[in-house]
């Protein structure tokens, strides 16, 4: 059986001046969501990485619309990940002629989109026709278990 290959569109932003760890925290929020939902999540996320990831998402949607004739709102974020880029190493002067290393990390952000799989909804089942002589039956109450009366004690009066 030949399976239909799923169309996948991606956009990559390379050498983004941001820590990959910080960007991964934001990317986790949009993975698996639809594009409109992901845009909303990114718009209300207060981290700086959300702005960069939103740019990549917008780019991926533009790629899908321009190159593959897909509708942007009918796409879902199938994969979103952040890879480490090169680390720029700088030096800062410290006391007594020493130097301290400053690391300026970069990252590569990738967003992949696929069309939403829409399954045709099954037609609703026909409703059964009402019977001509349908009696309005009230549900029968289940009889409560009988409690046994306490055993009578033999007294002197009962014997007399």
N, CA, C and O of each residue as an XYZ file, in Angstrom:
640
protein
N       0.837     -1.180      0.000
C       0.000      0.000      0.000
C       0.877      1.237      0.000
O       1.823      1.342      0.782
N       0.566      2.150     -0.861
C       1.302      3.403     -0.912
C       0.608      4.411     -0.006
O      -0.582      4.688     -0.156
N       1.362      4.947      0.923
C       0.777      5.941      1.816
C       1.015      7.326      1.234
O       2.068      7.595      0.656
N       0.047      8.185      1.389
C       0.177      9.543      0.887
C       1.183     10.295      1.758
O       1.087     10.288      2.986
N       2.137     10.935      1.110
C       3.144     11.673      1.855
C       2.544     12.976      2.365
O       1.919     13.727      1.616
N       2.745     13.224      3.635
C       2.203     14.446      4.236
C       3.059     15.628      3.812
O       4.288     15.575      3.865
N       2.399     16.685      3.394
C       3.110     17.888      3.002
C       3.562     18.617      4.256
O       2.790     18.799      5.197
N       4.809     19.026      4.258
C       5.355     19.675      5.439
C       6.127     20.915      5.002
O       6.927     20.870      4.067
N       5.874     22.008      5.687
C       6.523     23.283      5.381
C       7.315     23.701      6.610
O       6.867     23.510      7.740
N       8.500     24.274      6.385
C       9.292     24.677      7.544
C       9.945     26.028      7.310
O      10.112     26.482      6.178
N      10.304     26.646      8.410
C      11.074     27.883      8.391
C      12.118     27.785      9.488
O      11.858     27.231     10.555
N      13.302     28.326      9.222
C      14.407     28.254     10.173
C      14.999     29.648     10.361
O      15.247     30.361      9.389
N      15.218     30.023     11.594
C      15.950     31.252     11.905
C      17.277     30.826     12.525
O      17.305     30.166     13.563
N      18.362     31.207     11.886
C      19.678     30.786     12.373
C      20.399     31.932     13.053
O      20.152     33.102     12.762
N      21.282     31.584     13.949
C      22.141     32.507     14.683
C      21.344     33.575     15.429
O      21.720     34.747     15.445
N      20.250     33.157     16.043
C      19.457     34.079     16.861
C      20.214     34.289     18.168
O      20.608     33.322     18.820
N      20.419     35.539     18.548
C      21.208     35.854     19.739
C      20.383     35.652     21.005
O      19.913     36.603     21.629
N      20.228     34.407     21.355
C      19.420     34.059     22.516
C      19.867     32.690     23.008
O      20.338     31.862     22.229
N      19.716     32.468     24.280
C      20.076     31.174     24.850
C      19.090     30.110     24.366
O      17.881     30.333     24.414
N      19.580     28.963     23.904
C      18.660     27.919     23.448
C      17.743     27.417     24.548
O      16.597     27.052     24.286
N      18.236     27.398     25.768
C      17.428     26.922     26.893
C      16.213     27.818     27.106
O      15.114     27.326     27.362
N      16.409     29.130     26.999
C      15.302     30.064     27.177
C      14.300     29.960     26.031
O      13.094     30.083     26.247
N      14.791     29.734     24.819
C      13.900     29.619     23.667
C      13.100     28.324     23.715
O      11.946     28.297     23.286
N      13.692     27.254     24.226
C      12.991     25.965     24.305
C      11.773     26.039     25.231
O      10.775     25.354     25.007
N      11.862     26.870     26.265
C      10.730     27.011     27.179
C       9.500     27.540     26.457
O       8.378     27.145     26.775
N       9.698     28.428     25.492
C       8.578     29.018     24.757
C       8.094     28.071     23.665
O       6.892     27.954     23.424
N       9.034     27.395     23.006
C       8.674     26.493     21.902
C       7.770     25.359     22.387
O       6.918     24.886     21.635
N       7.944     24.921     23.629
C       7.115     23.833     24.163
C       5.635     24.206     24.198
O       4.770     23.333     24.126
N       5.347     25.503     24.307
C       3.955     25.940     24.410
C       3.200     25.854     23.086
O       1.974     25.742     23.096
N       3.895     25.904     21.944
C       3.188     25.938     20.658
C       3.218     24.611     19.930
O       2.483     24.433     18.959
N       4.034     23.684     20.363
C       4.149     22.400     19.664
C       2.817     21.652     19.686
O       2.243     21.426     20.751
N       2.331     21.270     18.505
C       1.085     20.501     18.401
C      -0.166     21.361     18.312
O      -1.264     20.814     18.204
N      -0.049     22.669     18.352
C      -1.220     23.548     18.297
C      -1.467     24.028     16.874
O      -0.574     23.982     16.028
N      -2.686     24.487     16.621
C      -2.995     25.065     15.316
C      -2.319     26.429     15.228
O      -1.945     27.011     16.247
N      -2.165     26.936     14.002
C      -1.454     28.204     13.811
C      -2.151     29.370     14.511
O      -1.473     30.142     15.188
N      -3.487     29.541     14.384
C      -4.106     30.660     15.100
C      -3.934     30.557     16.621
O      -3.728     31.560     17.304
N      -4.020     29.346     17.125
C      -3.862     29.141     18.569
C      -2.419     29.427     18.999
O      -2.190     30.026     20.050
N      -1.449     28.998     18.187
C      -0.039     29.240     18.501
C       0.273     30.732     18.471
O       1.026     31.228     19.309
N      -0.306     31.450     17.505
C      -0.093     32.904     17.444
C      -0.639     33.586     18.696
O      -0.021     34.506     19.232
N      -1.788     33.134     19.149
C      -2.383     33.714     20.357
C      -1.506     33.448     21.573
O      -1.283     34.342     22.389
N      -1.013     32.228     21.694
C      -0.160     31.880     22.826
C       1.108     32.735     22.819
O       1.530     33.234     23.862
N       1.710     32.900     21.645
C       2.937     33.690     21.560
C       2.686     35.169     21.823
O       3.537     35.859     22.386
N       1.519     35.651     21.416
C       1.208     37.069     21.627
C       1.101     37.396     23.110
O       1.428     38.507     23.527
N       0.644     36.431     23.911
C       0.456     36.682     25.332
C       1.582     36.114     26.199
O       1.495     36.156     27.426
N       2.626     35.592     25.581
C       3.779     35.122     26.332
C       4.726     36.296     26.515
O       5.045     36.994     25.553
N       5.175     36.516     27.740
C       5.958     37.705     28.032
C       7.459     37.522     27.840
O       8.217     38.474     28.026
N       7.892     36.362     27.484
C       9.333     36.137     27.305
C       9.801     36.727     25.970
O       9.042     36.783     25.003
N      11.049     37.160     25.936
C      11.608     37.760     24.726
C      11.704     36.742     23.589
O      11.638     37.112     22.417
N      11.857     35.478     23.927
C      11.964     34.446     22.901
C      10.676     34.318     22.100
O      10.707     33.885     20.948
N       9.551     34.688     22.690
C       8.265     34.569     21.993
C       8.241     35.437     20.745
O       7.642     35.047     19.743
N       8.882     36.613     20.779
C       8.902     37.494     19.616
C       9.660     36.848     18.460
O       9.220     36.899     17.312
N      10.808     36.237     18.775
C      11.618     35.594     17.736
C      10.913     34.373     17.165
O      10.946     34.141     15.957
N      10.278     33.597     18.026
C       9.580     32.393     17.565
C       8.365     32.780     16.742
O       8.019     32.079     15.791
N       7.708     33.884     17.088
C       6.562     34.348     16.308
C       6.996     34.746     14.899
O       6.256     34.521     13.941
N       8.170     35.326     14.762
C       8.689     35.677     13.444
C       8.901     34.428     12.591
O       8.579     34.413     11.403
N       9.444     33.384     13.211
C       9.690     32.136     12.490
C       8.359     31.495     12.096
O       8.224     30.968     10.992
N       7.375     31.541     13.003
C       6.055     30.983     12.701
C       5.415     31.733     11.536
O       4.848     31.116     10.634
N       5.505     33.061     11.554
C       4.954     33.863     10.456
C       5.638     33.518      9.135
O       4.985     33.454      8.093
N       6.934     33.300      9.180
C       7.687     32.941      7.986
C       7.255     31.576      7.446
O       7.122     31.402      6.234
N       7.037     30.618      8.331
C       6.603     29.283      7.906
C       5.217     29.338      7.271
O       4.961     28.659      6.276
N       4.318     30.145      7.844
C       2.974     30.294      7.268
C       3.065     30.950      5.895
O       2.369     30.542      4.965
N       3.917     31.964      5.760
C       4.094     32.623      4.463
C       4.658     31.652      3.430
O       4.251     31.682      2.269
N       5.593     30.789      3.840
C       6.127     29.770      2.931
C       5.025     28.827      2.465
O       4.961     28.473      1.287
N       4.163     28.423      3.383
C       3.086     27.489      3.037
C       2.102     28.127      2.062
O       1.660     27.488      1.108
N       1.763     29.395      2.310
C       0.783     30.060      1.445
C       1.358     30.373      0.071
O       0.670     30.214     -0.937
N       2.606     30.813      0.017
C       3.196     31.229     -1.253
C       3.687     30.057     -2.094
O       3.507     30.050     -3.312
N       4.301     29.074     -1.461
C       4.949     28.000     -2.225
C       4.106     26.746     -2.379
O       4.319     25.977     -3.316
N       3.149     26.519     -1.476
C       2.406     25.257     -1.498
C       0.895     25.449     -1.600
O       0.150     24.472     -1.532
N       0.433     26.675     -1.760
C      -0.996     26.992     -1.898
C      -1.829     26.417     -0.756
O      -2.900     25.854     -0.983
N      -1.340     26.558      0.454
C      -2.078     26.098      1.632
C      -2.686     27.306      2.334
O      -2.211     28.432      2.183
N      -3.741     27.057      3.101
C      -4.371     28.122      3.881
C      -3.690     28.158      5.247
O      -3.563     27.130      5.912
N      -3.254     29.347      5.659
C      -2.486     29.483      6.895
C      -3.220     29.044      8.139
O      -2.607     28.493      9.054
N      -4.535     29.278      8.196
C      -5.295     28.927      9.398
C      -5.607     27.440      9.481
O      -6.063     26.962     10.520
N      -5.366     26.701      8.399
C      -5.636     25.258      8.401
C      -4.360     24.450      8.630
O      -4.286     23.281      8.251
N      -3.373     25.063      9.239
C      -2.106     24.382      9.494
C      -1.930     24.156     10.991
O      -2.505     24.859     11.822
N      -1.120     23.159     11.302
C      -0.822     22.846     12.703
C       0.702     22.766     12.853
O       1.398     22.339     11.932
N       1.210     23.175     14.006
C       2.653     23.118     14.277
C       2.999     21.673     14.600
O       2.782     21.213     15.721
N       3.541     20.955     13.613
C       3.842     19.542     13.824
C       5.149     19.360     14.587
O       5.298     18.409     15.354
N       6.096     20.275     14.378
C       7.366     20.187     15.088
C       7.915     21.594     15.281
O       7.829     22.436     14.388
N       8.465     21.828     16.430
C       9.136     23.091     16.718
C      10.268     22.767     17.682
O      10.045     22.206     18.755
N      11.471     23.122     17.290
C      12.596     22.815     18.160
C      13.669     23.883     18.036
O      13.691     24.664     17.085
N      14.553     23.896     19.019
C      15.625     24.886     19.092
C      16.942     24.135     19.224
O      17.115     23.333     20.142
N      17.869     24.396     18.308
C      19.202     23.799     18.360
C      20.203     24.851     18.815
O      19.972     26.052     18.676
N      21.312     24.379     19.358
C      22.354     25.301     19.785
C      23.143     25.787     18.581
O      23.447     25.019     17.668
N      23.469     27.074     18.592
C      24.336     27.644     17.576
C      25.709     27.856     18.167
O      25.974     27.417     19.287
N      26.580     28.515     17.443
C      27.918     28.780     17.997
C      27.856     29.764     19.159
O      26.985     30.632     19.210
N      28.777     29.616     20.074
C      28.839     30.498     21.240
C      29.954     31.515     21.001
O      31.103     31.149     20.755
N      29.600     32.786     21.077
C      30.614     33.833     20.950
C      31.273     34.008     22.316
O      30.593     34.127     23.335
N      32.597     34.021     22.323
C      33.319     34.150     23.583
C      33.964     35.520     23.640
O      34.704     35.918     22.739
N      33.673     36.224     24.703
C      34.224     37.557     24.904
C      34.931     37.585     26.262
O      34.756     36.680     27.078
N      35.724     38.623     26.495
C      36.471     38.743     27.734
C      36.154     40.062     28.396
O      35.938     41.076     27.732
N      36.130     40.032     29.713
C      35.881     41.240     30.499
C      37.045     41.397     31.483
O      37.457     40.448     32.150
N      37.547     42.600     31.544
C      38.678     42.859     32.441
C      38.224     42.771     33.891
O      37.158     43.270     34.254
N      39.043     42.134     34.707
C      38.776     42.005     36.133
C      39.975     42.555     36.920
O      40.957     43.016     36.339
N      39.874     42.499     38.197
C      40.918     43.068     39.055
C      42.235     42.307     38.933
O      42.252     41.124     38.595
N      43.330     42.997     39.212
C      44.684     42.437     39.273
C      45.116     41.816     37.945
O      45.852     40.829     37.929
N      44.661     42.391     36.839
C      45.125     41.949     35.525
C      44.499     40.663     35.026
O      44.978     40.065     34.063
N      43.440     40.242     35.672
C      42.782     39.002     35.248
C      41.685     39.304     34.234
O      41.356     40.461     33.975
N      41.123     38.228     33.662
C      40.027     38.376     32.698
C      38.961     37.342     33.020
O      39.254     36.246     33.498
N      37.717     37.717     32.746
C      36.603     36.783     32.958
C      35.945     36.517     31.595
O      35.736     37.432     30.798
N      35.637     35.278     31.362
C      35.024     34.905     30.083
C      33.541     35.239     30.104
O      32.858     34.996     31.099
N      33.048     35.789     29.015
C      31.619     36.038     28.824
C      31.176     35.201     27.637
O      31.738     35.323     26.549
N      30.178     34.353     27.835
C      29.657     33.523     26.744
C      28.382     34.159     26.210
O      27.474     34.477     26.979
N      28.311     34.344     24.908
C      27.121     34.899     24.269
C      26.555     33.814     23.354
O      26.992     33.680     22.211
N      25.587     33.041     23.849
C      25.077     31.908     23.077
C      24.168     32.346     21.931
O      23.560     33.415     21.972
N      24.093     31.497     20.915
C      23.150     31.687     19.810
C      22.375     30.397     19.642
O      22.756     29.356     20.178
N      21.280     30.471     18.889
C      20.479     29.272     18.666
C      19.855     29.310     17.273
O      19.772     30.362     16.640
N      19.426     28.157     16.818
C      18.729     28.004     15.540
C      17.316     27.520     15.852
O      17.143     26.462     16.458
N      16.304     28.287     15.444
C      14.906     27.962     15.736
C      14.268     27.405     14.470
O      14.346     28.023     13.408
N      13.635     26.235     14.581
C      12.972     25.592     13.450
C      11.513     25.347     13.789
O      11.197     24.848     14.869
N      10.609     25.703     12.853
C       9.178     25.461     13.015
C       8.694     24.737     11.776
O       8.915     25.200     10.657
N       8.031     23.594     11.967
C       7.461     22.817     10.855
C       5.947     22.796     10.967
O       5.390     22.601     12.048
N       5.289     23.002      9.828
C       3.826     23.038      9.778
C       3.315     21.958      8.837
O       3.930     21.673      7.809
N       2.187     21.360      9.198
C       1.498     20.415      8.318
C       0.020     20.767      8.291
O      -0.497     21.355      9.241
N      -0.665     20.412      7.209
C      -2.111     20.679      7.159
C      -2.853     19.831      8.188
O      -2.441     18.716      8.508
N      -3.946     20.375      8.696
C      -4.778     19.647      9.651
C      -5.494     18.530      8.913
O      -6.073     18.749      7.849
N      -5.452     17.337      9.476
C      -6.170     16.213      8.875
C      -7.629     16.318      9.261
O      -7.997     16.132     10.420
N      -8.437     16.614      8.292
C      -9.874     16.739      8.548
C     -10.554     15.468      8.067
O     -10.518     15.141      6.881
N     -11.162     14.772      8.981
C     -11.916     13.580      8.623
C     -13.354     13.996      8.390
O     -13.905     14.792      9.151
N     -13.966     13.466      7.345
C     -15.360     13.826      7.105
C     -16.229     13.337      8.254
O     -16.118     12.196      8.702
N     -17.091     14.223      8.715
C     -17.960     13.860      9.830
C     -19.029     12.895      9.355
O     -19.629     13.117      8.303
N     -19.283     11.824     10.104
C     -20.317     10.884      9.690
C     -21.690     11.532      9.785
O     -21.944     12.375     10.645
N     -22.561     11.118      8.886
C     -23.924     11.650      8.896
C     -24.613     11.201     10.177
O     -24.407     10.076     10.631
N     -25.433     12.076     10.765
C     -26.101     11.685     12.002
C     -27.073     10.536     11.746
O     -27.723     10.472     10.702
N     -27.158      9.644     12.705
C     -28.039      8.484     12.585
C     -29.486      8.961     12.598
O     -29.836      9.876     13.343
N     -30.332      8.337     11.767
C     -31.738      8.750     11.760
C     -32.394      8.441     13.101
O     -32.126      7.417     13.729
N     -33.262      9.359     13.516
C     -33.941      9.171     14.797
C     -35.048      8.131     14.637
O     -35.721      8.093     13.607
N     -35.237      7.288     15.654
C     -36.302      6.288     15.553
C     -37.678      6.973     15.577
O     -37.894      7.973     16.262
N     -38.584      6.394     14.808
C     -39.927      6.969     14.750
C     -40.661      6.661     16.044
O     -40.531      5.559     16.578
N     -41.431      7.614     16.557
C     -42.164      7.348     17.800
C     -43.301      6.357     17.530
O     -43.936      6.382     16.475
N     -43.537      5.489     18.511
C     -44.612      4.501     18.382
C     -45.950      5.198     18.519
O     -46.079      6.206     19.214
N     -46.959      4.634     17.831
C     -48.291      5.246     17.822
C     -48.897      5.246     19.227
O     -49.460      6.254     19.655
N     -48.789      4.152     19.932
C     -49.382      4.049     21.264
C     -48.264      3.946     22.307
O     -48.118      2.934     22.993
N     -47.526      4.967     22.397
C     -46.448      4.964     23.386
C     -47.022      5.391     24.728
O     -47.567      6.485     24.871
N     -46.889      4.514     25.696
C     -47.393      4.810     27.028
C     -46.313      5.554     27.788
O     -45.127      5.232     27.714
N     -46.757      6.545     28.510
C     -45.819      7.273     29.343
C     -45.591      6.447     30.592
O     -46.368      6.503     31.545
N     -44.541      5.700     30.572
C     -44.242      4.838     31.708
C     -43.425      5.615     32.725
O     -42.459      6.304     32.398
N     -43.847      5.477     33.946
C     -43.070      6.076     35.010
C     -42.099      5.019     35.500
O     -42.445      3.841     35.593
N     -40.924      5.429     35.802
C     -39.966      4.428     36.276
C     -40.427      3.860     37.622
O     -40.823      4.577     38.540
N     -40.350      2.546     37.679
C     -40.776      1.876     38.914
C     -39.695      2.038     39.955
O     -38.501      1.887     39.698
N     -40.175      2.356     41.150
C     -39.232      2.489     42.247
C     -38.921      1.116     42.795
O     -39.788      0.252     42.924
N     -37.687      0.952     43.103
C     -37.272     -0.312     43.660
C     -37.695     -0.348     45.119
O     -37.445      0.591     45.875
N     -38.326     -1.426     45.498
C     -38.817     -1.545     46.864
C     -37.634     -1.584     47.819
O     -36.644     -2.284     47.602
N     -37.777     -0.815     48.868
C     -36.728     -0.789     49.876
C     -36.752     -2.101     50.646
O     -37.829     -2.653     50.873
N     -35.629     -2.602     51.042
C     -35.621     -3.861     51.796
C     -36.347     -3.676     53.129
O     -36.200     -2.660     53.809
N     -37.139     -4.698     53.478
C     -37.928     -4.625     54.707
C     -37.033     -4.773     55.915
O     -36.100     -5.575     55.949
N     -37.352     -3.981     56.881
C     -36.625     -4.099     58.131
C     -37.404     -5.030     59.041
O     -38.631     -4.966     59.121
N     -36.696     -5.868     59.703
C     -37.348     -6.815     60.592
C     -37.703     -6.113     61.884
O     -36.939     -5.306     62.414
N     -38.884     -6.443     62.373
C     -39.322     -5.883     63.650
C     -38.496     -6.523     64.746
O     -38.129     -7.694     64.649
N     -38.207     -5.776     65.768
C     -37.408     -6.363     66.845
C     -38.170     -7.516     67.515
O     -39.388     -7.465     67.684
N     -37.457     -8.496     67.868
C     -38.068     -9.678     68.489
C     -38.657     -9.281     69.842
O     -38.054     -8.557     70.634
N     -39.872     -9.798     70.062
C     -40.541     -9.478     71.329
C     -39.950    -10.336     72.436
O     -39.699    -11.531     72.275
N     -39.744     -9.685     73.546
C     -39.207    -10.416     74.677
C     -40.364    -10.999     75.479
O     -41.418    -10.385     75.645
N     -40.131    -12.148     75.942
C     -41.172    -12.780     76.758
C     -41.185    -12.094     78.106
O     -40.169    -11.958     78.787
N     -42.338    -11.688     78.444
C     -42.492    -11.072     79.763
C     -43.491    -11.863     80.575
O     -44.135    -12.779     80.063
N     -43.616    -11.520     81.806
C     -44.514    -12.265     82.699
C     -45.958    -12.044     82.283
O     -46.787    -12.937     82.453
N     -46.273    -10.888     81.747
C     -47.656    -10.587     81.381
C     -48.059    -11.417     80.172
O     -49.212    -11.836     80.071
N     -47.140    -11.659     79.263
C     -47.488    -12.420     78.065
C     -47.801    -13.854     78.430
O     -48.591    -14.498     77.740
N     -47.220    -14.365     79.470
C     -47.476    -15.726     79.853
C     -48.820    -15.868     80.551
O     -49.418    -16.943     80.506
N     -49.296    -14.848     81.174
C     -50.527    -14.939     81.938
C     -51.741    -14.873     81.097
O     -52.855    -14.938     81.614
